[in-house]
Amino acid sequence: MSSKFLVVKASDYILLASFVSSAGKIDDGEFLVIGNVIASKFHLAFSFGRAVRSFKEGKNVTRSLKNEVICNILGDRQVERALKAAKADKSPFFLILIEKNLEDAIRKYIDFCRRKRLRMEEWPEKFDLDILEKAAIEVY
């Protein structure tokens, strides 16, 4: 059975993500809202880890960790192109929060979903090989 949340810790950061259905538009600077471009939990966790490592090593191509995550998800170092490709223009989509404290992240995430009346869906189980191929991620 799949879970509704993904929680990943990389260095000093926590990523909290879920697959969400909603008819409404979400605009909130704290949350990363991206379309259905994530192939699996592994894909997101791997991309997050690489983004954090890029910032720690000073090899980041963006100014924010959120945008670095998007570039890593899509395997694209062109920031503008990656942001355009990851746009959540229709449901369902992924809602992602990156914080330093797990308890605060969970509280903030659940409160936000309640206020916006978002319904968290089960995480898609099957790997989308087309997305993985585009992101240049290999699954063994």
N, C-alpha and C positions, 0 to 999 in steps of 0.2 A: 504494500500500500504506500502511496506517495504522501508526503506531508504538505502542509499548506505554506510553510515558511522555509526559507533557507537562511541559516545564520553561519557566517564565515568570519573567522578572526585571522587577520594578517598584520603582524607587527603590533602597532598601537591602535589599529582600527578594527571595527566590527561592521560587517555588511549584513543587513537584514533585508530580505527580498521575498516577494510573493507574486504569484500570477493572479491578476485581478480582472474582474469583469465590471464594467461600468459604462453607462451611457453618457455620463457627464465628462466635461473637460476638467483636468486637474492642473492648476498652476500653483506651485509652491516651490520656492527656491531651495528648501531643505531636501526635498525628495527628487530622486532621479526617476523619471517616467520614460520608459522606452517601449517601443513596439515589440512585436513578436519576433525578435532577432536572436534570442538566446536558445541554443539548441538543447541544453541540459543544465542540471545543477552543476555538474563538473565544469562545463563551459564557463558559467558565470563565476564560480569559485576560482578557477584558473586565471581568468581575466582580471579579477579583483586582486589576486596575489601578485600578478605581473605589474599591475598599475601601482600598487603600494611599493613594490621593489623599485620600479622606475623612479618614483619620487625620492626614495631613500638614497638611491645611487646618483641622483641628479641627472637622470637620463630621460625625464619626462618630456613629452612633446606638447603638453597642454599646461595651463596654469592652475587647473583644479583637478582634484582627485576624481571627481565625478566624470568629467570629460575624458580623463585618462582611461577610466574603466570602459567608457563607450568605445574609445579607439581600440582598446584591447579586445573587446567583445567582437568587433567587426574586423579586426586585423588590418586596420587602415590608419596610417600615420597622418593622413590629411584630415585635420580636425573638422573643417567645415563639411566635407563630404561625409564623414562618419556621423556627425550630428544630424545631418539631413536624412541619412539612411536609417537612423535609429528612432526617428520621430514616431511618437505614438499617436497616429491620426485616426485609429479605430480600435474598438475593443476586440479581443482582450489585449492586455498589455502587462508589462512588468513594472512593479512599484518597488523602488530600492531606496534604502536609507543607509547612509554611512555615518557612523558616530564613533566616539571613543569609549563610551560606557554602554554595556549591554542592557542594563535595567532601564536607563533613560531612553535608549533606542526602542525597546519593546513598548514602553509606555507611550512614547511619541507616535509610534507607528500605529498602534491600536486606536489611540485617540483620533488620529487623522482619518483612519478608515471609517470609524464611526461617524465623524462629522461629515465626511464626504459620501457616506452611505455606499462604500465600496464593499463588494463581496469577494472574499479571497477564495480562489479556486484551487483545486488540486493541481499540483505541479505536473506539467506534461511529462509522461513517463518515457516516451520513445525519443531516441536521438533523431534530430533532423539533420541528416548527413549533408544536405545542400548548404545549410547554415554553417555547419562545421567546416565544410570545404571552403566556403567563402572566407571564413575567419582563420583559415590555415591552421586549424587545431587537429591533431591526430588523436583518434581514440583507439586504444589498444585493448 
